[in-house]
């Protein structure tokens, strides 16, 4: 991600005010590695021991000003952390008037230059966004490692547009109702899109990828490159009527 960020800066494309969050998941045998910059999210569904249903285990932590450690870091680099209402003088800029993502009333804290009305990013790490790097935004990912076991059923990777109005647990509960990963993705994306139109006058990027795991309760394969049982992948975006659907080869060919 750091290398990709540098390539963006060196390309002919102007990335001074353009960028993206990114989350990458590497599945190698029964090992799973997550690298995240920004507020896209990876969620692992874990079977409830001795019962039915699944528990959502976040494999990434959104990198936004809601996190005190991230807010302190960008402030130390010179950023102002304010909501739009604060920047526009509608609320006192000296008071942190936000608490959680669930009750921010659609006006989250954002990053601003000391004497400017930009860039206004609601995340603290990204790829690109060259101007925002001057106030602490960077592409250094946070890493999470997990060992896959028989209690892991599926993995969801999605952009923040999916989780704006739907919690990780609700996404897992919705996905668990489907046998077909394609249908599961379409259902979550459609519900996210509906909620965006209900509460906002716009929609954000709504993209979701799902991996189903099978056979993880069997003895591990001899080679770390062997697939962990049967795995299916489906991806869907709100703007597309033709989502990508594929089955993985032993070396995890991406869809």
N, C-alpha and C positions, 0 to 999 in steps of 0.2 A: 504493500500500500504506500509506503514511503517512496519507493522507486517510481510507482505510477504517478504519485503526486509531483515528483520532480520532472517526469516526462511531460506532464500537463503544463508545467511552468515553462518548459523549454520549447514547446510546440508553437506553431503559428497561431493557434487558437487563443483568444484572449480569455484567460480564466481569472482575471482580477476580481470579477463579481459573479463568477459562475463556478459551481462545484457540485459535489454529490456526497452523500453519506454512503457507506459501503459496509457490508458484512459478508464475510467469506467463511465457509465451512468446509473443512477437509475431513473426509471419512476414509480412514486407512485401516482395513481390517475391522477390529472392534474399537479402534481409537478414534476419537472425534476431537478436532481442534477448531476453535472459533476465533476469528480475528475481526474486530469491530472498530469502525470509526463512525461516530454520529449516533443517530437514533433509530436506525433499522434494528431489527431484533431477531434472535434465534431462540426458539422455545422447544424444549424436549418434553414429550409426553411420557410420564412415568406411571406405570400401573399401580393402583392402590393395593397395598399388601393386605390379603385376607378379605378383600371386598371388590366392588365393581367401580368402574370409573377410572379417571386418570388425574394426576396432579401435574400442573404446568410448572416446569422448571426453567426459568429464564437462564440462558447461557450467555447473555450479554446484559450490560447495564447501560441504559440510554445516557449518552454523553451530552447533557444539556445543562443550562444554568440552574436547573432545579437541584442538581448535585452540588453540595457545598464545596467539595474538593475541586470540581471543575470551575465553579463560579469564582472561587478564590484564585485559581490559577490564571484565568483570563483577566481578572481585575489587576493582578500583579503585573500583567503585560500591558496594562493601560486601558483595558476595555471598560466601558460603562455597561452595567447590566440593568436594563430597564424594560418595562413593558411599553407598548405603543402609547397607551394612555399617559404614561409618565413622560415619555419623550415629547409628546404633544402638549404637555402642561395640564392635562386633565386630572392627574393625580400627583401627589407629592413624590418627587424623585428620590427623596432621602429615606423613604420608607419602603422596605421590601414587602410589597403588598401581595405577593404570591405565596402559596403554600405547597400545593401538590398539583400534579398534572391533571388530576381528576376534577379539580374545582377552580381552574384558572379562568373560566368564563371566556375561553377563546382568545385570551390575550396573554400569551406566555412571556416570560422574561427573554430578552434578546440582547445581542452584543452590538455595541455602538462605539464608534470612535469618540475620543474625548470631546471633540468640538465638531462632530458631524452627525448627520442623520443616516448613516450607513455603517456597516453592511446590513445590520438587522437580522443576523442569523440566529435561529432558535436552537442551534447546536454548537458545541464547543470543539468538535473535531470533524474533519472532512477531507476529501480529496479535491484539489483545486482551491478556489476561494483565496487567491493569492493576496488580495487586499486584507482579508480578515486575518491572515497570518501575522500581520503587524500588531494585532491585539490578542494574540495567543492561540488562535485556531490553528491546529496542525493535524498531520495525518498519521501520527504515531498510534497504532492500534492497541487496544486492550485484548489480551489473550485469555482464553478459557479452555481447559482440557478436560475431557470426560472419557471414561471407559464405558462402552456400551455393554449392557447386560440383558438378561431375559426379561427384565421389568420395563424395558424401553420399547415403546410401540411405534412412535413416529416423531418426526422433527418438522417444525414449521420455521421457515425463514421468510420474513416479510418486511416491507418498508413501513415507515412510521404512519403512513396513511391508513394502514390496516388497524393499527392499535390506537388511533386517535380517540375512537369512541368505544372500542372493544378491548377488554382486558386480555392478557395472555391466557388466563384460565378459561374465559369464555370461548376464545378461539379454539383451545384444545377440546372443550366440551362440544363445540360445533363440529369439528373435524371428526371426532370419535363416532359420530352418528353415521358416517359413510364408510363403505368398503372401498369405493373407487376414489383414489386421490384426486382425480380430475374433478369429480363432482364436489368433493370437499373444498377444493380451492375456489371453485366457482361460487359456492354457497357463501363462503366467508367474504370474498371480494364483493359479491352483490350486496351483502348486508352492510359492509363498510361503506360502499357507495351510497346506499340508501340513507344511512345515518349522516353522512356528510351533507347530503342535500336537505336533510331535515333540520340540521343545526347550523349550517353555514350557507353562504351564497356561492361557494366554490367547492372544488374537491382537490385533494392532494394526490400525489402519485399513490396508487393502490396496487401493489405487486406482491404476490405470494408464491412461494415454492414449498412443496411438501414432500418429505421422504417417508415411506413406510418401511419399517424393519420387520423381518421375519426370521425365525430360526436362531435367534440370539440366545435361546435357552439351551441350545445344543453345545457340545464341546467346541472350543475355538479351533479354527482351521490352522494347519501347520504353517502356512505362509501368511505373513502380515498383509500381503496384497490380496488375499482371497476375500471375497465379499462376505459380509456377515449375514449369511442366509439370503433369503429373497428380498430384494429391495426394489421399490417402485418410486418414481419421481413424477410429480406434476407441477406445472407452473402456470399461473394465470395473472393477467393484469386487467384492470378495469376497462381500459380502452380497447381491448382485443376481444373479438368473438372467436378467435382460433388459438386457444392456449397451447403451449408446448406440452407434449406428453411423451415420456420415454421410459424405458427400463434400463437400469444400469448394467454395464458389463463388469467383470471382476476388477477392472482398474477405475471404476467409477467415472465413466464417460459423462461429462456434463450435458445437460439438456439446454 
